Amino acid sequence: MIDKLAWIHIVDRRILSTRSKGKDTYYIPGGKREQGETDEATLIREIREELSIDLLPGSITFFGTFQAQAHGQAEGV
């Protein structure tokens, strides 16, 4: 299983998604937790790295848990 955190940002009933240059797959921005890192610290770091946006500590609210087959990975991952 891959443990990832994602930033769900909804404005006017639209959800923010992104894609890497040259790729055709969109995704919700976020990433993998580093050892000992909190959920909040992970999202702040990943969003800064991916989108050059600084999230404010304390502004993040848990949205839910989602489990699915990882894109491009063997079944069960």
C-alpha positions in Angstrom: 0.0 0.0 0.0 1.2 3.5 -0.8 0.4 6.1 1.9 -0.1 9.5 0.4 -1.7 12.7 1.5 -3.5 15.1 -0.9 -4.7 18.7 -0.7 -8.4 18.9 -1.6 -9.0 22.5 -2.6 -12.6 23.4 -3.7 -13.7 26.8 -4.9 -17.1 27.5 -6.6 -17.8 23.7 -6.8 -14.5 23.2 -8.7 -11.7 21.0 -7.3 -8.0 21.9 -8.0 -6.1 19.3 -9.9 -2.8 19.4 -11.7 -0.6 17.4 -14.1 3.0 17.2 -14.8 4.4 18.8 -18.0 4.1 16.4 -20.9 1.8 14.0 -19.1 -1.9 13.3 -19.8 -3.0 12.3 -16.3 -4.4 14.8 -13.8 -4.0 14.3 -10.1 -4.8 15.9 -6.8 -1.6 17.6 -5.5 0.1 16.0 -2.5 2.6 13.3 -1.8 4.2 10.7 0.5 5.0 11.3 4.1 8.6 11.4 5.2 9.6 9.4 8.3 8.3 11.1 11.5 6.4 13.8 9.5 2.9 14.8 10.5 0.0 15.0 8.0 0.1 18.8 8.1 3.9 19.0 7.7 3.6 16.6 4.7 1.0 18.7 2.9 2.7 22.0 3.6 6.0 20.6 2.2 4.5 18.8 -0.8 2.3 21.7 -1.9 5.2 24.1 -1.6 7.3 21.7 -3.8 4.7 21.0 -6.4 2.8 24.3 -6.7 5.0 26.9 -5.0 2.1 27.7 -2.6 2.6 28.1 1.1 -0.2 26.6 3.1 -0.8 28.2 6.5 -0.3 25.8 9.5 -3.6 25.3 11.2 -5.6 25.9 8.0 -5.8 22.3 7.0 -8.9 20.2 7.8 -9.2 16.4 7.4 -11.5 15.6 4.5 -11.6 11.8 4.4 -9.8 8.6 3.5 -9.8 7.2 -0.1 -8.4 3.9 -1.1 -7.9 2.8 -4.7 -5.6 0.9 -7.1 -2.5 3.0 -7.7 -2.2 4.3 -11.2 0.4 2.4 -13.2 1.2 0.0 -10.3 0.7 -3.7 -9.9 -2.6 -4.9 -8.5 -2.8 -4.5 -4.8 -0.5 -1.4 -4.7 
